[in-house]
Amino acid sequence: MFSKIIFLISESFRGLYRTKVPALISSITIAISLIILSTAIFSYYNFIGLTKTIKSEFAIETFFNIDITYDDATNLYNRILLIDGIEQGEFVDKDKAAEIFEKYFNENVEEMLGENPLPMGANYIVSPNFRTPNQIKDIVIQIKRLNGVEDVLFQKDTVNKLNKIVEIILSISFIVGIFILCISIILVSNTITLIIYARKRTIEILQLLGATNSFIKFPFFIEGIIQGCFGSILSIFVLFILNSLQIYLMDSISNSHLVVPSIIIPMNIILGVLLGIIGSYRGLFNQLEDYS
């Protein structure tokens, strides 16, 4: 039994050596597809993190009626804090509003107009679980319904654009990934087909000697797995270099680092082996039946 396993494995390596150029091309294609998928996942993962950081800075700006008293304004501010989805807030009285006006317009409103006509209001930060456009819209509607609220503003267009960008990146990554994976499977199966043609005489001899189909097919599956493993190793090596490069570049620009998802390495290994097996099966299914 052990001698049979040694024979089958050695046959697999001999088959790959006879068709080393196509086998190398299919392994490189597997590596390229895995690199593209890994890069897409890496980019998507970090872009999601970036959008969460950006959204965390979004504030709902609330303006109270101009004639509301200070006590009523503080009570209204506290009522809004109790709305689901509001994480924290900052009360803006008339003095604070004047400071903000002077900061942005470089003018003192009281010196300009002789009085401070700016309304009181508040800025609220939305909780992380409520930062989709529809959820923020619902919060805004609840705030607008309260007596004493004059107007409510939030960065709706920015939130919508960020969500659309995330959806586009995910869709493009999925389509490109599927396309590259299909090409990898086709190239592996074509390599197995070439190996079968190269070993046509050997297959016929083995069948005449009474070898089972499983015995004949086994080396081809091993060859596909080897191609997949080599592609996985190559992709992980390239990704390691790319990651080291981005860390070096990020260090020279800022102290922040992009995050590498923990799924990248196991995904490369598993997908590489699966691509090799699927490609081998496709090649065997299309060609080896002729020798049955």
Contacts in CASP RR format, 6 or more apart in sequence:
PFRMAT RR
TARGET T0000
AUTHOR 0000-0000-0000
METHOD contacts of the structure
MODEL  1
MFSKIIFLISESFRGLYRTKVPALISSITIAISLIILSTAIFSYYNFIGL
TKTIKSEFAIETFFNIDITYDDATNLYNRILLIDGIEQGEFVDKDKAAEI
FEKYFNENVEEMLGENPLPMGANYIVSPNFRTPNQIKDIVIQIKRLNGVE
DVLFQKDTVNKLNKIVEIILSISFIVGIFILCISIILVSNTITLIIYARK
RTIEILQLLGATNSFIKFPFFIEGIIQGCFGSILSIFVLFILNSLQIYLM
DSISNSHLVVPSIIIPMNIILGVLLGIIGSYRGLFNQLEDYS
4 215 0 8 1.000
8 215 0 8 1.000
8 218 0 8 1.000
8 219 0 8 1.000
8 222 0 8 1.000
9 219 0 8 1.000
9 222 0 8 1.000
11 219 0 8 1.000
12 219 0 8 1.000
12 220 0 8 1.000
12 222 0 8 1.000
12 223 0 8 1.000
12 226 0 8 1.000
13 226 0 8 1.000
15 195 0 8 1.000
15 198 0 8 1.000
15 199 0 8 1.000
15 219 0 8 1.000
15 223 0 8 1.000
16 23 0 8 1.000
16 195 0 8 1.000
16 223 0 8 1.000
16 226 0 8 1.000
16 227 0 8 1.000
18 195 0 8 1.000
18 198 0 8 1.000
18 199 0 8 1.000
19 191 0 8 1.000
19 194 0 8 1.000
19 195 0 8 1.000
19 198 0 8 1.000
22 187 0 8 1.000
22 190 0 8 1.000
22 191 0 8 1.000
22 194 0 8 1.000
23 191 0 8 1.000
23 223 0 8 1.000
23 227 0 8 1.000
25 187 0 8 1.000
25 191 0 8 1.000
26 184 0 8 1.000
26 187 0 8 1.000
26 188 0 8 1.000
26 190 0 8 1.000
26 191 0 8 1.000
26 227 0 8 1.000
27 227 0 8 1.000
27 228 0 8 1.000
27 230 0 8 1.000
27 231 0 8 1.000
27 234 0 8 1.000
28 231 0 8 1.000
28 234 0 8 1.000
29 180 0 8 1.000
29 183 0 8 1.000
29 184 0 8 1.000
29 187 0 8 1.000
30 184 0 8 1.000
30 187 0 8 1.000
30 188 0 8 1.000
30 227 0 8 1.000
30 228 0 8 1.000
30 230 0 8 1.000
30 231 0 8 1.000
30 232 0 8 1.000
30 235 0 8 1.000
30 272 0 8 1.000
30 275 0 8 1.000
30 276 0 8 1.000
31 230 0 8 1.000
31 231 0 8 1.000
31 232 0 8 1.000
31 234 0 8 1.000
31 235 0 8 1.000
31 238 0 8 1.000
32 180 0 8 1.000
32 235 0 8 1.000
33 177 0 8 1.000
33 180 0 8 1.000
33 181 0 8 1.000
33 183 0 8 1.000
33 184 0 8 1.000
33 275 0 8 1.000
34 231 0 8 1.000
34 232 0 8 1.000
34 235 0 8 1.000
34 267 0 8 1.000
34 268 0 8 1.000
34 271 0 8 1.000
34 272 0 8 1.000
35 235 0 8 1.000
35 238 0 8 1.000
35 239 0 8 1.000
36 176 0 8 1.000
36 177 0 8 1.000
36 180 0 8 1.000
37 173 0 8 1.000
37 177 0 8 1.000
37 180 0 8 1.000
37 181 0 8 1.000
37 267 0 8 1.000
37 271 0 8 1.000
38 235 0 8 1.000
38 239 0 8 1.000
38 264 0 8 1.000
38 267 0 8 1.000
38 268 0 8 1.000
39 239 0 8 1.000
39 242 0 8 1.000
40 169 0 8 1.000
40 172 0 8 1.000
40 173 0 8 1.000
40 176 0 8 1.000
40 177 0 8 1.000
41 173 0 8 1.000
41 261 0 8 1.000
41 263 0 8 1.000
41 264 0 8 1.000
41 267 0 8 1.000
42 258 0 8 1.000
42 260 0 8 1.000
42 261 0 8 1.000
42 264 0 8 1.000
43 169 0 8 1.000
43 173 0 8 1.000
44 166 0 8 1.000
44 169 0 8 1.000
44 170 0 8 1.000
44 173 0 8 1.000
45 259 0 8 1.000
45 261 0 8 1.000
46 258 0 8 1.000
46 259 0 8 1.000
47 165 0 8 1.000
47 166 0 8 1.000
47 169 0 8 1.000
48 166 0 8 1.000
49 259 0 8 1.000
51 162 0 8 1.000
51 163 0 8 1.000
51 165 0 8 1.000
51 166 0 8 1.000
52 128 0 8 1.000
52 131 0 8 1.000
54 158 0 8 1.000
54 162 0 8 1.000
55 126 0 8 1.000
55 128 0 8 1.000
55 131 0 8 1.000
55 159 0 8 1.000
55 162 0 8 1.000
56 125 0 8 1.000
56 128 0 8 1.000
56 131 0 8 1.000
58 125 0 8 1.000
58 126 0 8 1.000
58 131 0 8 1.000
58 136 0 8 1.000
58 154 0 8 1.000
58 155 0 8 1.000
58 158 0 8 1.000
58 159 0 8 1.000
59 123 0 8 1.000
59 124 0 8 1.000
59 125 0 8 1.000
59 154 0 8 1.000
60 86 0 8 1.000
60 123 0 8 1.000
60 124 0 8 1.000
60 126 0 8 1.000
60 136 0 8 1.000
60 139 0 8 1.000
60 140 0 8 1.000
60 143 0 8 1.000
60 152 0 8 1.000
60 153 0 8 1.000
60 154 0 8 1.000
61 121 0 8 1.000
61 123 0 8 1.000
61 152 0 8 1.000
61 153 0 8 1.000
61 154 0 8 1.000
62 80 0 8 1.000
62 121 0 8 1.000
62 122 0 8 1.000
62 123 0 8 1.000
62 124 0 8 1.000
62 143 0 8 1.000
62 149 0 8 1.000
62 151 0 8 1.000
62 152 0 8 1.000
62 153 0 8 1.000
63 119 0 8 1.000
63 121 0 8 1.000
63 149 0 8 1.000
63 150 0 8 1.000
63 151 0 8 1.000
63 152 0 8 1.000
63 153 0 8 1.000
64 73 0 8 1.000
64 76 0 8 1.000
64 119 0 8 1.000
64 120 0 8 1.000
64 121 0 8 1.000
64 122 0 8 1.000
64 148 0 8 1.000
64 149 0 8 1.000
64 150 0 8 1.000
65 119 0 8 1.000
65 148 0 8 1.000
65 149 0 8 1.000
65 150 0 8 1.000
66 117 0 8 1.000
66 119 0 8 1.000
66 150 0 8 1.000
68 76 0 8 1.000
68 119 0 8 1.000
68 120 0 8 1.000
68 148 0 8 1.000
70 93 0 8 1.000
70 120 0 8 1.000
72 148 0 8 1.000
73 91 0 8 1.000
73 93 0 8 1.000
73 120 0 8 1.000
73 121 0 8 1.000
74 91 0 8 1.000
76 146 0 8 1.000
76 148 0 8 1.000
76 149 0 8 1.000
77 89 0 8 1.000
77 91 0 8 1.000
77 121 0 8 1.000
77 122 0 8 1.000
79 146 0 8 1.000
80 86 0 8 1.000
80 122 0 8 1.000
80 124 0 8 1.000
80 143 0 8 1.000
80 146 0 8 1.000
81 88 0 8 1.000
81 89 0 8 1.000
81 124 0 8 1.000
83 139 0 8 1.000
83 142 0 8 1.000
83 143 0 8 1.000
84 130 0 8 1.000
84 139 0 8 1.000
85 126 0 8 1.000
85 127 0 8 1.000
85 129 0 8 1.000
85 130 0 8 1.000
85 135 0 8 1.000
85 139 0 8 1.000
86 124 0 8 1.000
86 125 0 8 1.000
86 126 0 8 1.000
86 127 0 8 1.000
86 139 0 8 1.000
87 124 0 8 1.000
87 125 0 8 1.000
87 126 0 8 1.000
87 127 0 8 1.000
87 128 0 8 1.000
88 124 0 8 1.000
88 125 0 8 1.000
89 122 0 8 1.000
89 123 0 8 1.000
89 124 0 8 1.000
89 125 0 8 1.000
90 122 0 8 1.000
90 123 0 8 1.000
90 124 0 8 1.000
91 120 0 8 1.000
91 121 0 8 1.000
91 122 0 8 1.000
92 100 0 8 1.000
92 120 0 8 1.000
92 121 0 8 1.000
92 122 0 8 1.000
92 123 0 8 1.000
93 120 0 8 1.000
93 121 0 8 1.000
94 116 0 8 1.000
94 118 0 8 1.000
94 119 0 8 1.000
94 120 0 8 1.000
95 116 0 8 1.000
97 116 0 8 1.000
97 118 0 8 1.000
97 119 0 8 1.000
97 120 0 8 1.000
97 121 0 8 1.000
98 108 0 8 1.000
98 109 0 8 1.000
98 110 0 8 1.000
98 116 0 8 1.000
98 118 0 8 1.000
101 107 0 8 1.000
101 109 0 8 1.000
101 118 0 8 1.000
102 108 0 8 1.000
102 109 0 8 1.000
109 116 0 8 1.000
109 117 0 8 1.000
109 118 0 8 1.000
110 116 0 8 1.000
119 150 0 8 1.000
126 135 0 8 1.000
126 136 0 8 1.000
126 139 0 8 1.000
130 136 0 8 1.000
130 139 0 8 1.000
131 159 0 8 1.000
132 159 0 8 1.000
132 163 0 8 1.000
133 156 0 8 1.000
133 159 0 8 1.000
133 160 0 8 1.000
133 163 0 8 1.000
136 154 0 8 1.000
136 156 0 8 1.000
136 159 0 8 1.000
137 156 0 8 1.000
140 152 0 8 1.000
140 154 0 8 1.000
143 149 0 8 1.000
143 152 0 8 1.000
144 152 0 8 1.000
181 271 0 8 1.000
181 275 0 8 1.000
184 275 0 8 1.000
185 275 0 8 1.000
185 276 0 8 1.000
185 278 0 8 1.000
185 279 0 8 1.000
185 282 0 8 1.000
186 279 0 8 1.000
186 282 0 8 1.000
188 224 0 8 1.000
188 227 0 8 1.000
188 228 0 8 1.000
188 275 0 8 1.000
188 276 0 8 1.000
188 278 0 8 1.000
188 279 0 8 1.000
188 280 0 8 1.000
188 282 0 8 1.000
189 279 0 8 1.000
189 280 0 8 1.000
189 281 0 8 1.000
189 282 0 8 1.000
189 283 0 8 1.000
189 286 0 8 1.000
190 283 0 8 1.000
191 223 0 8 1.000
191 224 0 8 1.000
191 227 0 8 1.000
192 220 0 8 1.000
192 223 0 8 1.000
192 224 0 8 1.000
192 279 0 8 1.000
192 280 0 8 1.000
192 282 0 8 1.000
192 283 0 8 1.000
192 284 0 8 1.000
192 287 0 8 1.000
193 283 0 8 1.000
193 286 0 8 1.000
193 287 0 8 1.000
195 220 0 8 1.000
195 223 0 8 1.000
196 203 0 8 1.000
196 220 0 8 1.000
196 283 0 8 1.000
196 284 0 8 1.000
196 287 0 8 1.000
196 288 0 8 1.000
197 287 0 8 1.000
200 291 0 8 1.000
203 216 0 8 1.000
203 288 0 8 1.000
203 291 0 8 1.000
204 291 0 8 1.000
206 215 0 8 1.000
206 216 0 8 1.000
207 216 0 8 1.000
207 291 0 8 1.000
213 288 0 8 1.000
213 292 0 8 1.000
216 288 0 8 1.000
216 291 0 8 1.000
217 284 0 8 1.000
217 288 0 8 1.000
220 280 0 8 1.000
220 283 0 8 1.000
220 284 0 8 1.000
220 288 0 8 1.000
221 277 0 8 1.000
221 280 0 8 1.000
221 281 0 8 1.000
221 284 0 8 1.000
223 280 0 8 1.000
224 276 0 8 1.000
224 277 0 8 1.000
224 279 0 8 1.000
224 280 0 8 1.000
225 273 0 8 1.000
225 276 0 8 1.000
225 277 0 8 1.000
225 280 0 8 1.000
227 276 0 8 1.000
228 272 0 8 1.000
228 273 0 8 1.000
228 275 0 8 1.000
228 276 0 8 1.000
229 269 0 8 1.000
229 272 0 8 1.000
229 273 0 8 1.000
231 272 0 8 1.000
232 268 0 8 1.000
232 269 0 8 1.000
232 271 0 8 1.000
232 272 0 8 1.000
232 273 0 8 1.000
235 268 0 8 1.000
236 265 0 8 1.000
236 268 0 8 1.000
236 269 0 8 1.000
239 264 0 8 1.000
239 268 0 8 1.000
243 260 0 8 1.000
246 258 0 8 1.000
247 257 0 8 1.000
250 256 0 8 1.000
250 257 0 8 1.000
250 258 0 8 1.000
END
